[in-house]
Amino acid sequence: MPDDLSAAERMVREWQQRATEKAEKFGQMQAAIQSITVTESSQDGAVQVTVGSNGILQDLQLSDSAANRSMSALASEIMRTVQKAQAKLPELMQEAAASTVGLEDSAVQHVLGKAREAFPQPPEEQDDGAQRYSGPQEIGFDEQEDVEQSAPDARRSGPQRRRPDDFDDDDEDFSDQSFLR
């Protein structure tokens, strides 16, 4: 019996040690991923962006030549450059994971999969300098559509309004219960 007990204690100690090591490695991976930034420039160098590991824009630099573009063309170029920078994040996250935890772990694969979904490769750039973004699109409605949308829909049933006489027994203070009914 004492041998069984010491074997069980040893097994628990080893499990705790592996769990502690794994937690340390995941902490290192998290720190490495959080420190990732990507700086990308447009083809002509007029736009330079930096995004963090979460894909959020951290810095935007515009050269003087950017002022010669229409606002919609400049906005499109900024967005394309941000997408190019974001698309590099999954690969850098994979490198950080490989150097710390390893790529075999299912949690790592899940995180990397979500990163690839969130930051896909941007569409191919047009070499002819044509403008992709054509500005705000106008939405038109027929008069018939306006009439149909303004008429109440009898099939629609939403929450019913309470009438004033429904509030009579509503003087509870809810101190010992949830206010949600």
Summary of the structure (lengths in Angstrom):
residues: 181
radius of gyration: 28.7
end to end distance: 56.6
largest distance: 87.8
contacts: 366
relative contact order: 0.09
helix: 51%
strand: 9%
